[in-house]
């Protein structure tokens, strides 16, 4: 059943159109196909940036070009950046650059281990565990060394290498020296086209501001929410094309209304709603409601962990916003939350925003960022 789901991630990562992301895709593809290009893709979490990057990498490879896609979001240390990048670059040396493997390893000047990826069965490069003890500054030099060696390999072959780094702003967690190291190296990498992405907009603003390492270095594309009408039409079209006999005109609009504005949330609900509809051969609003309830139920332990880790003040603010998105510092809001001062509310909001559980919409107004967490709070909190 789910193998034919038009909202499966593997299907969406292929050469199929994404809802209203034509301009973003074109800009990323132009960067990957250029020379010494540097692009920054920014936007809130779960807005679809990673999906754009994966699809761009897929299309670039399909066109016979070279690309490396590394995800820095899961890095626990400065060393991990180098480890993730080296593992992502391993594929280059399986075929296209097989004759340059030994030269590449020699240029890194540290011990590199060769293993087999358990998922793909392909050879995988990695560093010796002892290197984890390196300082952030030393790990930064190792990261730069990998990129410079890849640039040299591309230059020898007179080709351009696409380098996609997702959530690149994570390097800032280990001091700005690593940022400046990366900037200095990237300026000399004429055979690498960089596509960087990030979700922490406050941190990215610091990194690209007038005192930041990447000031005026990166072209920037902001990934905004897909207009609701466009997303609704896109979902409806994919459901109809998948062959469900009966599709209610309210099916797609309810998906978008329930899970907006973040693209990943909408597609998650669309995927589960399609599964529900496929079971009965009808895409009705009831399937959307049932799918939303199932997502909330499946994530209940995660939401409980969030709730149990909050202070009483944070709980009161989160509970209030689940029902009353908007201002939380008015006299009426403070009375309903049960707190005396706006400063207390603002202090309670900061960690909620830092964990992306609450989003600031504009000055003084907020909402719960996860629609399924919001549904859980309304039901249980």
C-alpha positions in Angstrom: 0.0 0.0 0.0 2.6 2.6 1.1 4.9 1.8 -1.7 2.5 3.7 -4.0 2.1 6.6 -1.7 2.8 9.7 -3.7 4.1 11.5 -0.6 6.8 9.0 0.4 10.2 10.7 0.9 11.9 8.4 -1.7 9.4 9.4 -4.3 9.6 13.1 -3.5 13.4 13.0 -3.6 13.3 11.9 -7.2 12.7 13.8 -10.4 9.1 14.7 -9.5 8.0 18.3 -9.1 7.8 19.8 -5.6 4.9 22.2 -4.7 5.8 25.7 -5.7 9.6 25.2 -5.2 10.5 25.9 -8.8 12.4 29.1 -8.1 14.3 27.6 -5.2 15.2 24.5 -7.2 16.4 26.6 -10.2 18.6 28.7 -8.0 20.2 25.7 -6.3 20.8 24.0 -9.6 22.3 27.1 -11.1 24.8 27.3 -8.2 25.7 23.6 -8.5 26.3 24.0 -12.2 28.4 27.2 -12.0 32.0 27.9 -11.1 33.1 28.9 -7.6 29.5 29.7 -6.6 28.3 30.0 -3.0 24.7 30.0 -2.0 22.9 30.0 1.3 19.4 28.5 1.6 17.7 29.7 4.8 14.3 29.2 6.4 12.5 27.8 9.4 12.9 24.2 10.3 10.6 21.7 8.5 10.0 24.2 5.7 11.3 21.7 3.1 15.0 22.9 2.7 16.4 19.4 3.1 14.0 18.0 0.5 15.1 20.7 -1.9 18.7 19.8 -1.3 18.2 16.1 -1.7 16.3 16.5 -4.9 18.9 18.9 -6.3 21.6 16.4 -5.5 19.6 13.7 -7.2 19.1 15.8 -10.3 22.7 16.9 -10.4 23.9 13.3 -10.3 21.4 12.3 -12.9 22.9 14.8 -15.2 26.3 13.2 -14.8 27.7 15.8 -12.5 29.5 15.3 -9.1 28.0 16.3 -5.8 28.6 15.6 -2.1 25.7 16.0 0.4 26.7 16.3 4.0 24.3 16.8 7.0 25.8 18.7 9.9 22.6 18.7 12.0 23.6 15.5 13.9 27.1 16.6 14.7 27.9 16.2 18.4 31.4 17.6 18.2 33.6 19.7 15.9 35.3 16.5 14.9 32.0 15.1 13.7 31.8 17.7 10.9 34.9 16.2 9.4 33.7 12.7 9.9 30.3 13.3 8.2 31.9 15.1 5.3 34.5 12.4 4.7 31.8 9.7 4.8 29.7 11.7 2.4 32.6 12.2 0.0 33.4 8.4 0.0 31.1 7.9 -3.0 33.4 10.1 -5.2 36.2 7.6 -4.9 34.1 4.5 -5.7 33.9 5.3 -9.4 34.7 8.8 -10.7 37.8 9.4 -8.7 38.9 5.9 -7.8 42.4 6.6 -9.2 42.8 9.5 -6.8 41.9 7.8 -3.5 45.5 7.2 -2.3 46.5 10.8 -3.1 43.5 12.2 -1.4 44.1 10.1 1.8 47.8 11.1 1.8 46.9 14.8 1.6 44.8 14.5 4.8 48.0 13.7 6.8 46.0 11.7 9.4 45.0 8.1 9.6 42.0 7.3 7.4 40.2 4.0 7.8 38.3 2.1 5.1 35.2 0.1 6.0 32.0 -1.1 4.3 28.7 0.7 4.7 26.2 -1.7 6.2 23.3 -0.1 4.3 24.7 0.2 0.8 27.6 -2.3 0.9 29.9 0.3 -0.6 33.3 1.3 0.7 33.2 4.1 3.3 36.0 6.4 4.5 36.3 7.4 8.1 38.8 8.7 10.6 40.4 6.8 13.4 38.5 7.2 16.7 41.6 8.7 18.4 41.0 11.9 16.4 37.9 12.6 18.4 40.2 14.0 21.1 41.2 16.9 18.9 40.3 20.4 19.9 37.7 22.4 17.9 40.5 24.4 16.2 42.3 21.2 15.2 39.1 19.7 13.9 38.4 22.8 12.0 41.7 22.5 10.2 40.9 18.9 9.4 37.5 19.9 7.9 39.3 22.6 5.8 41.9 20.0 4.7 39.2 17.7 3.4 37.5 20.4 1.4 40.8 21.7 0.0 41.9 18.1 -1.0 38.5 17.7 -2.8 39.0 21.0 -4.6 42.4 19.8 -5.7 41.0 16.5 -7.0 38.4 18.4 -9.0 40.9 20.9 -10.3 43.2 18.1 -11.6 40.2 16.7 -13.6 39.1 20.2 -14.6 35.6 19.6 -13.3 33.3 21.3 -10.8 32.2 19.6 -7.6 28.9 20.5 -6.0 29.2 20.7 -2.2 25.9 20.7 -0.3 26.1 21.1 3.5 22.8 21.0 5.4 22.5 22.9 8.7 25.9 24.4 8.2 25.4 26.9 11.0 26.0 24.2 13.5 29.7 24.9 13.2 29.1 28.1 15.2 28.5 26.0 18.3 32.3 25.4 18.6 33.5 29.0 18.3 33.8 31.5 15.5 37.3 30.4 14.6 35.9 27.4 12.7 33.7 29.8 10.8 36.6 31.9 9.7 38.7 28.9 8.8 35.9 27.7 6.5 35.5 31.1 4.9 39.2 31.5 4.2 39.4 28.1 2.6 36.2 28.4 0.5 37.4 31.6 -1.1 40.2 29.6 -2.7 38.1 26.7 -3.8 37.5 27.6 -7.4 36.4 24.1 -8.3 33.8 23.7 -5.6 30.3 25.2 -5.8 28.9 25.5 -2.2 25.2 25.2 -1.4 24.8 25.8 2.4 21.5 25.6 4.3 20.5 26.6 7.8 17.4 26.9 10.0 18.7 28.8 13.0 17.9 32.3 11.6 19.2 34.2 14.6 22.6 32.4 14.4 22.8 32.7 10.6 22.2 36.4 10.9 25.2 36.7 13.2 27.4 34.6 10.9 26.5 36.6 7.8 26.2 40.0 9.5 28.8 42.8 9.2 31.0 41.3 11.9 30.4 37.7 10.8 32.8 35.3 9.0 30.4 35.0 6.0 29.6 38.7 5.5 28.8 39.4 1.8 30.2 36.0 0.9 27.0 34.0 0.2 24.1 34.6 -2.2 20.9 34.0 -0.2 17.6 32.3 -0.9 14.9 32.4 1.7 12.6 29.4 1.8 9.1 30.6 2.7 5.9 28.7 3.3 4.3 27.4 0.2 1.1 29.4 -0.5 -1.9 27.4 0.8 -3.7 27.3 -2.5 -0.6 26.0 -4.3 0.0 23.3 -1.7 -3.7 22.3 -1.8 -3.7 21.9 -5.6 -0.4 20.0 -5.5 -1.7 17.5 -2.9 -5.0 17.1 -4.7 -3.3 16.5 -8.0 -1.0 13.8 -6.5 -3.9 12.0 -4.8 -5.9 11.9 -8.0 -3.0 10.8 -10.0 -2.4 7.9 -7.6 -5.7 6.4 -8.6 -8.0 6.7 -5.5 -11.5 6.5 -7.0 -13.2 9.0 -4.8 -11.6 12.2 -3.6 -13.5 14.7 -1.5 -12.9 18.4 -2.4 -12.2 18.9 1.3 -9.5 16.3 1.6 -6.5 18.3 0.5 -7.6 21.7 2.0 -8.1 20.0 5.4 -4.5 18.6 5.3 -3.1 22.0 4.6 -5.3 23.8 7.2 -4.4 21.2 9.9 -0.6 21.1 9.4 0.4 24.5 7.9 2.6 26.3 7.5 5.7 24.0 7.6 6.1 21.9 4.4 7.4 18.8 6.2 4.4 18.7 8.6 2.0 19.1 5.7 3.6 16.3 3.7 3.7 14.0 6.8 0.0 14.5 7.3 -0.6 14.0 3.5 1.4 10.7 3.6 -0.5 9.3 6.5 -3.9 10.6 5.2 -3.3 8.9 1.9 -2.6 5.6 3.6 -5.9 5.9 5.5 -7.7 6.8 2.3 -6.1 4.0 0.3 -7.4 1.4 2.8 -11.1 2.3 2.0 -10.7 3.6 -1.6 -12.0 7.1 -0.6 -10.1 10.3 0.2 -12.4 11.8 2.7 -11.9 14.4 5.5 -12.3 11.6 8.1 -9.1 10.1 6.8 -7.3 13.3 7.6 -8.7 13.5 11.1 -7.7 9.9 11.7 -4.2 10.4 10.3 -3.6 13.4 12.5 -4.8 11.5 15.6 -2.5 8.7 14.7 0.5 11.0 14.4 -0.2 12.5 17.7 -0.6 9.1 19.3 2.7 7.8 17.8 4.6 10.9 19.2 3.0 10.9 22.6 6.0 9.6 24.5 8.1 12.3 22.8 5.6 15.0 23.8 5.5 13.7 27.3 9.3 14.0 27.5 9.0 17.6 26.4 6.3 18.3 29.0 8.0 16.6 31.8 11.2 18.6 31.1 9.5 22.0 31.4 9.1 24.3 34.4 5.7 25.2 35.6 5.9 28.6 34.0 6.9 27.1 30.7 4.0 24.7 30.9 1.5 27.4 31.5 2.8 29.5 28.5 2.8 26.5 26.2 -0.7 25.4 27.3 -2.0 28.9 26.7 -0.4 29.2 23.2 -1.8 25.9 22.1 -5.3 27.3 22.5 -4.6 31.1 22.0 -1.9 31.7 19.5 -0.9 35.4 19.4 0.2 37.8 22.1 1.2 36.5 25.5 2.1 39.8 27.2 -1.2 41.6 27.3 -3.0 42.0 30.7 -5.7 39.6 29.6 -3.1 37.0 28.5 -1.1 37.3 31.7 -4.3 36.8 33.8 -5.2 33.7 31.9 -1.6 32.3 32.0 -1.5 33.0 35.7 1.7 35.1 35.6 2.2 38.6 36.9 4.7 40.2 34.5 5.5 40.1 30.8 9.2 39.7 31.7 8.4 36.4 33.4 6.6 35.2 30.2 9.4 36.3 27.9 11.9 34.4 30.1 9.7 31.3 29.9 9.5 31.6 26.1 13.2 31.7 25.4 14.0 28.0 26.0 10.7 27.1 24.2 11.9 29.1 21.1 15.4 27.7 21.3 14.0 24.2 21.0 11.7 25.2 18.2 8.6 24.3 20.2 7.3 27.9 20.1 7.8 30.2 17.1 7.7 34.0 17.2 5.5 35.3 14.4 6.1 39.0 14.8 6.7 41.4 17.6 4.9 40.1 20.7 3.0 37.3 19.0 3.8 33.6 19.2 2.4 30.1 18.4 3.2 26.5 19.0 5.5 25.5 16.1 4.5 21.8 15.8 0.8 21.3 14.9 0.8 17.8 16.3 2.3 18.9 19.6 -0.4 21.6 19.6 -3.1 19.0 19.2 -1.6 16.9 22.0 -1.5 19.9 24.3 -5.1 20.7 23.6 -6.1 17.2 24.4 -3.9 16.3 27.3 -2.2 19.3 28.9 
